[in-house]
Amino acid sequence: MATGVQIVFDCADPEKLAAFWALALHYKQQDPPAGFDSWPAWLKDQGIPESEWNSANAIVDPDGTGPRIYFQRVPEGKVVKNRVHLDLNVGGPRDTPLDERRRRVDAEVERLIQLGARRSRAVEERAEYWVNMFDPEGNEFDVQ
């Protein structure tokens, strides 16, 4: 049996970054624990001060197949290139014509820019095409 994983982002604003990635990945915010109609209700019940309510956030695949993604607030800002990044695979399978993959990638890049991402550069090599981007806190990711 494979080991389950979750992806963790250190960030300044977990709520904002979770909202971006939920829209980018077609995920949803994780539901609050059973018996609570909202996260604020659960946080209040646990005695967590309101000033700490944005210390973490999580999003999940609504179909239950993708990994949970967890966002935790840290005091330091991002200062170097990510050693791990996400690839958003939207271009289609390898046998999809390059022009069609490029069209799909470029359309997704434009959607992500509208959500708050920034485009870095487009790369085309060895019959592949992808665009390197930054999320709202500067974390690198690729759309391919």
ABEGO torsion letter per residue (X at the ends): XBBBBBBBBBBABAAAAAAAAAAAAGBBBBBBBBGBABAAAAAAAAGBBAAAAAABBBBBBAAGABBBBBBBBBABBBABBBABBBBBBAAEBAABBAAAAAAAAAAAAAAAAAAGBBBABBBBBGGBBBBBBBBAAGBBBBBX
